[in-house]
Each structure stands twice: as C-alpha cells, then as structure tokens.
Amino acid sequence: MMHPQSGRSKLKPIIATFVIALILSIIPLSEDLRFFRPDWVALCLIYWCIFLPNRIGVFSGWAVGLVTDEITGSLLGQHALAFSVIAFISIQLQHRTRHYPAWQQALNVLTLLILHRLLMHWILGITGFPPNTLLYMLPAIIGALIWPLFANVMTNVRQRYSIR
C-alpha cells in the first residue's frame, strides 16, 4: 500500500518543472529575440499530458494557464483556454505519441503548439490586439525543434524521481 505522503511528493518535481517553465517564460528578452522564445509552459504541459495523463490533464492545463495569465499580464483566461485545449488533445493522442520516435513526436508537438498559437491569436483578435506578423508562429517552430532535447531532459527528471 502506498504511503499517503509519497503521492504528494511525486508532484513536487512536476510542479518544479512548471515553475521553471514559468520563469523561463518571463525572463526579459529584447524585442528582436522574443519571437525565438519557445512556449516553455506549453511544452511542459504537453510532455506531462503525454507521459503522465493520469496526473496532469485539462484541469492542470487550465490552472497553469491562469497562473501564466497572471504572471505575464495576459487577459485572464487566455492561456487557460489554450492550455486546456492542448492538454485535452495531448491526452487523446498520448497512447500513440509516446511510442513515436522523438522526431515524429516533434511533428505532433508542432501541431499542438501551432494550435496553441492560433487560439492565442484568435483571442487577441477578439480583444482588438491581433499580432501583425508571421513571426508570431516562430515559437511553435522553435518548440518543435527543441522537443527531442526537451523530452529527453523531462524523461530524465521523470525517471530520477520515479514518477509514474
């Protein structure tokens, strides 16, 4: 039988990865470099939804999205909606995606990150602040390109802390 504390202690490394992702998301960058920053929180959410769907899901995406909205000064609910949608789709595809090689996972991740960016663009458009450049999609491409390395680091964290 599992000790009640052990389940909670397994959440600490997961929460730590989200905190690190949030910090990486708010580190100041110059105007020229901001389009090259991958969406660390979305990558983290996708990873955990694919490899740990029994613990991280739509509610987690919504909660992390609200925190992201608050920290970044975004419209409240903007990231929450987008993260909930990509969490749902990640979980639906997780049985297949987790067994793909890293480059094929990256293609799925690219699709999810583009969907995330499109949802964010749609919300910004409704509020009257649509991005006016195609560079808006660059973080999705960067995120997919770094996915194999990112997934490897996250898998090491998952194995080191025996998170199942």
C-alpha positions as CSV (number, residue, x, y, z in Angstrom):
1,M,0.0,0.0,0.0
2,M,1.3,3.5,-0.9
3,H,2.1,5.9,1.9
4,P,-0.2,8.9,1.6
5,Q,2.8,11.3,1.5
6,S,4.5,9.5,-1.4
7,G,1.8,10.5,-3.9
8,R,2.2,14.2,-3.0
9,S,6.0,14.0,-3.0
10,K,5.8,12.8,-6.6
11,L,4.0,16.0,-7.6
12,K,6.9,18.2,-6.3
13,P,9.2,17.6,-9.3
14,I,6.2,18.1,-11.7
15,I,5.3,21.4,-10.1
16,A,9.0,22.3,-10.1
17,T,9.2,21.8,-13.9
18,F,6.2,24.1,-14.4
19,V,7.8,26.7,-12.1
20,I,11.0,26.6,-14.1
21,A,9.0,26.8,-17.3
22,L,7.1,29.9,-16.0
23,I,10.4,31.5,-15.0
24,L,11.9,30.8,-18.5
25,S,8.7,32.4,-19.9
26,I,9.1,35.7,-18.1
27,I,12.9,36.3,-18.4
28,P,13.2,39.6,-20.2
29,L,14.3,39.4,-23.8
30,S,14.9,42.1,-26.4
31,E,12.1,42.9,-28.8
32,D,14.1,41.1,-31.6
33,L,14.6,37.9,-29.5
34,R,11.1,37.5,-28.0
35,F,9.8,35.6,-31.1
36,F,12.6,33.0,-30.6
37,R,11.5,32.0,-27.1
38,P,9.6,28.7,-27.2
39,D,6.5,28.4,-25.1
40,W,8.1,26.6,-22.2
41,V,4.9,26.1,-20.3
42,A,3.1,24.6,-23.2
43,L,6.0,22.2,-23.9
44,C,5.9,21.2,-20.2
45,L,2.2,20.7,-20.3
46,I,2.3,18.6,-23.5
47,Y,5.1,16.5,-22.1
48,W,3.3,15.7,-18.8
49,C,-0.1,15.1,-20.6
50,I,1.6,12.6,-22.9
51,F,3.7,10.7,-20.4
52,L,1.6,11.2,-17.2
53,P,-2.1,11.7,-18.3
54,N,-3.4,10.2,-15.1
55,R,-2.0,13.1,-13.1
56,I,-1.7,16.0,-15.5
57,G,-4.8,16.9,-17.6
58,V,-7.2,19.5,-18.7
59,F,-7.7,20.9,-15.2
60,S,-3.9,21.2,-14.8
61,G,-3.7,23.0,-18.1
62,W,-6.4,25.4,-17.0
63,A,-4.7,26.0,-13.6
64,V,-1.3,26.5,-15.2
65,G,-2.9,28.8,-17.8
66,L,-4.4,31.0,-15.1
67,V,-1.0,31.3,-13.4
68,T,0.6,32.1,-16.8
69,D,-2.1,34.7,-17.5
70,E,-1.4,36.4,-14.1
71,I,2.4,36.3,-14.4
72,T,2.5,37.5,-17.9
73,G,-0.2,40.1,-17.6
74,S,-2.3,38.5,-20.2
75,L,-6.1,38.6,-20.5
76,L,-7.3,36.3,-17.6
77,G,-8.3,33.0,-19.1
78,Q,-6.4,33.4,-22.4
79,H,-3.7,30.9,-21.6
80,A,-6.1,28.8,-19.5
81,L,-8.4,28.2,-22.5
82,A,-5.5,27.4,-24.9
83,F,-3.7,25.2,-22.4
84,S,-6.9,23.3,-21.6
85,V,-7.5,22.6,-25.3
86,I,-3.9,21.4,-26.0
87,A,-4.0,19.3,-22.8
88,F,-7.2,17.6,-23.9
89,I,-5.8,16.8,-27.4
90,S,-2.4,15.7,-25.9
91,I,-4.2,13.2,-23.7
92,Q,-6.3,12.0,-26.6
93,L,-3.2,11.3,-28.7
94,Q,-0.9,10.1,-25.8
95,H,-1.2,6.4,-26.5
96,R,0.2,6.8,-30.0
97,T,2.5,9.7,-29.4
98,R,4.5,8.3,-26.5
99,H,5.7,5.4,-28.7
100,Y,6.8,7.5,-31.6
101,P,10.5,8.4,-32.2
102,A,11.4,11.9,-31.0
103,W,11.3,13.4,-34.4
104,Q,7.8,12.1,-35.0
105,Q,6.7,13.3,-31.6
106,A,8.1,16.7,-32.6
107,L,5.7,16.8,-35.5
108,N,2.7,16.2,-33.2
109,V,4.1,18.8,-30.8
110,L,4.4,21.3,-33.6
111,T,0.7,20.8,-34.5
112,L,-0.3,21.3,-30.8
113,L,1.9,24.4,-30.5
114,I,0.5,25.9,-33.7
115,L,-3.0,25.2,-32.4
116,H,-2.0,27.0,-29.2
117,R,-0.7,30.0,-31.1
118,L,-3.8,30.1,-33.3
119,L,-6.0,30.1,-30.2
120,M,-4.0,32.8,-28.6
121,H,-4.1,34.8,-31.9
122,W,-7.9,34.3,-32.1
123,I,-8.3,35.6,-28.5
124,L,-6.0,38.6,-29.2
125,G,-8.0,39.3,-32.3
126,I,-11.3,39.3,-30.5
127,T,-9.9,41.7,-27.9
128,G,-8.6,44.0,-30.7
129,F,-4.9,43.3,-30.3
130,P,-4.0,40.8,-33.1
131,P,-0.3,40.2,-33.8
132,N,0.5,41.7,-37.2
133,T,3.5,39.4,-38.2
134,L,4.1,35.9,-39.2
135,L,6.9,35.8,-36.6
136,Y,4.0,35.1,-34.1
137,M,4.2,31.4,-35.1
138,L,8.0,31.1,-34.7
139,P,7.8,30.0,-31.0
140,A,5.8,26.9,-32.2
141,I,8.5,26.0,-34.7
142,I,11.3,26.6,-32.2
143,G,9.4,24.5,-29.6
144,A,9.1,21.6,-32.1
145,L,12.8,21.8,-33.0
146,I,13.9,21.6,-29.4
147,W,11.3,18.9,-28.4
148,P,13.7,15.9,-28.7
149,L,16.1,17.6,-26.3
150,F,13.4,18.9,-24.0
151,A,11.6,15.5,-23.9
152,N,14.9,13.8,-23.0
153,V,15.6,16.2,-20.1
154,M,12.0,15.7,-18.9
155,T,12.3,12.0,-19.2
156,N,15.4,12.1,-17.1
157,V,13.5,14.1,-14.4
158,R,10.6,11.6,-14.6
159,Q,13.0,8.6,-14.2
160,R,15.2,10.2,-11.5
161,Y,12.2,10.9,-9.3
162,S,10.4,7.6,-10.3
163,I,7.3,9.5,-11.4
164,R,4.7,7.1,-12.9
